[in-house]
Amino acid sequence: MKKILFLCTHNSCRSQMAEGLVNFYLGDRFQAFSGGTQATQVNPLASQVLAELEIDISGHRSKTLDEFAGEEFDYVITLCGSANEQCPLFFGGVRRIHIGFDDPSQLPGTPEEVLPEFRRVRDEIRHKLTAFLTGDQS
């Protein structure tokens, strides 16, 4: 089974959704983890839009990269530009990829107003990562 680490700056939204989606849909082939350059908290709207797909990430917590020091991954995938620029080199020898997504947590408005954008980004993450991971099993 291949191990993947998804990285975003705060490990609160996109990387958490990517971890949940890959473990749910591709868990027979991949084991996904997520971390950030800074730890914050899991965005409740990220949990909500995954729960709509019967994926429970309510027990997830935001983690920094330090928690993964010394671990080996087959892929390290950055999901935001900041994490791509700040990704440390201690993941030496690993295949590092950047697949960027908009950050719905930065949108102004009430939860009801931004929820459609969380769903759009969730679906985009699911489609892009599934296509990438199932098309490239090297």
C-alpha positions as CSV (number, residue, x, y, z in Angstrom):
1,M,0.0,0.0,0.0
2,K,1.3,3.4,-1.0
3,K,1.5,6.2,1.6
4,I,0.6,9.8,0.7
5,L,1.1,13.0,2.7
6,F,-1.1,15.9,1.8
7,L,0.2,19.3,2.8
8,C,-1.4,22.7,3.2
9,T,-0.4,25.7,5.2
10,H,-2.8,25.2,8.2
11,N,-3.9,21.6,7.8
12,S,-7.5,22.8,8.3
13,C,-9.4,22.4,5.1
14,R,-8.0,21.1,1.8
15,S,-5.5,18.7,3.1
16,Q,-8.0,17.3,5.6
17,M,-10.5,16.8,2.9
18,A,-7.9,15.2,0.7
19,E,-6.9,12.8,3.4
20,G,-10.5,11.8,4.1
21,L,-11.5,11.4,0.5
22,V,-8.5,9.3,-0.5
23,N,-8.8,7.0,2.5
24,F,-12.5,6.6,1.8
25,Y,-12.4,6.1,-2.0
26,L,-8.9,4.6,-2.5
27,G,-8.2,3.1,0.9
28,D,-7.6,-0.3,-0.6
29,R,-4.5,1.0,-2.4
30,F,-3.4,4.2,-0.5
31,Q,-3.0,5.3,3.1
32,A,-3.4,9.1,3.3
33,F,-2.2,11.5,6.0
34,S,-2.3,15.3,6.2
35,G,-0.2,18.0,7.8
36,G,0.6,21.7,7.5
37,T,3.4,24.1,7.9
38,Q,1.4,25.5,10.9
39,A,-1.2,23.6,12.9
40,T,-4.6,25.2,13.6
41,Q,-7.9,23.3,13.7
42,V,-10.0,21.3,11.3
43,N,-12.5,23.6,9.7
44,P,-16.0,22.5,10.7
45,L,-17.3,23.1,7.1
46,A,-14.7,20.7,5.7
47,S,-16.1,18.1,8.2
48,Q,-19.6,19.0,7.2
49,V,-19.2,18.6,3.4
50,L,-17.4,15.3,3.8
51,A,-20.1,14.0,6.2
52,E,-22.5,14.7,3.3
53,L,-20.6,11.9,1.5
54,E,-20.7,9.7,4.6
55,I,-17.0,10.4,5.3
56,D,-16.3,11.1,9.0
57,I,-13.3,13.4,9.7
58,S,-14.7,14.7,12.9
59,G,-11.9,13.0,14.8
60,H,-9.1,14.5,12.8
61,R,-6.9,17.1,14.2
62,S,-4.5,19.6,12.6
63,K,-0.9,18.5,12.6
64,T,2.4,20.0,11.7
65,L,5.0,18.5,9.5
66,D,7.2,17.7,12.5
67,E,4.9,14.8,13.4
68,F,6.0,13.1,10.1
69,A,9.7,13.6,10.4
70,G,11.5,10.4,9.5
71,E,8.5,8.8,8.0
72,E,8.6,7.6,4.4
73,F,5.9,8.4,1.9
74,D,5.5,7.4,-1.7
75,Y,4.0,10.9,-2.5
76,V,4.0,14.2,-0.8
77,I,1.3,16.3,-2.5
78,T,1.0,20.0,-1.7
79,L,-2.4,21.5,-2.2
80,C,-1.6,25.2,-1.8
81,G,1.1,27.5,-3.1
82,S,2.4,28.4,0.3
83,A,2.9,24.7,1.4
84,N,4.6,24.0,-2.0
85,E,7.1,26.8,-1.4
86,Q,7.7,25.9,2.3
87,C,7.8,22.1,1.9
88,P,10.9,21.0,3.7
89,L,13.6,18.9,2.1
90,F,13.4,16.1,4.8
91,F,11.1,14.3,2.5
92,G,14.1,13.4,0.4
93,G,13.8,10.9,-2.4
94,V,10.0,11.1,-2.4
95,R,7.9,12.0,-5.3
96,R,6.7,15.5,-4.5
97,I,3.8,16.9,-6.5
98,H,1.8,20.1,-6.4
99,I,-1.9,20.0,-7.2
100,G,-3.4,23.3,-6.2
101,F,-7.0,24.1,-5.1
102,D,-8.8,27.2,-4.1
103,D,-9.1,27.8,-0.3
104,P,-12.8,28.0,0.6
105,S,-11.9,28.9,4.2
106,Q,-10.7,32.3,3.1
107,L,-14.1,33.4,1.7
108,P,-16.1,36.0,3.4
109,G,-19.7,35.3,4.4
110,T,-21.8,33.1,6.6
111,P,-21.3,29.4,6.7
112,E,-24.5,29.0,4.6
113,E,-23.0,31.4,2.0
114,V,-19.6,29.7,1.7
115,L,-20.9,26.1,1.9
116,P,-21.4,25.8,-1.9
117,E,-17.7,26.7,-2.4
118,F,-16.6,24.1,0.2
119,R,-18.7,21.5,-1.8
120,R,-17.1,22.6,-5.1
121,V,-13.6,22.4,-3.7
122,R,-14.4,19.0,-2.1
123,D,-15.6,17.6,-5.5
124,E,-12.7,19.1,-7.3
125,I,-10.2,17.5,-4.9
126,R,-12.0,14.2,-5.2
127,H,-12.0,14.2,-9.0
128,K,-8.4,15.5,-9.5
129,L,-6.8,13.2,-6.9
130,T,-8.7,10.1,-7.9
131,A,-7.7,10.7,-11.6
132,F,-4.1,11.3,-10.6
133,L,-3.7,8.4,-8.2
134,T,-5.5,5.8,-10.3
135,G,-3.8,6.9,-13.5
136,D,-0.3,6.8,-12.1
137,Q,0.5,3.7,-10.1
138,S,4.3,3.8,-10.7
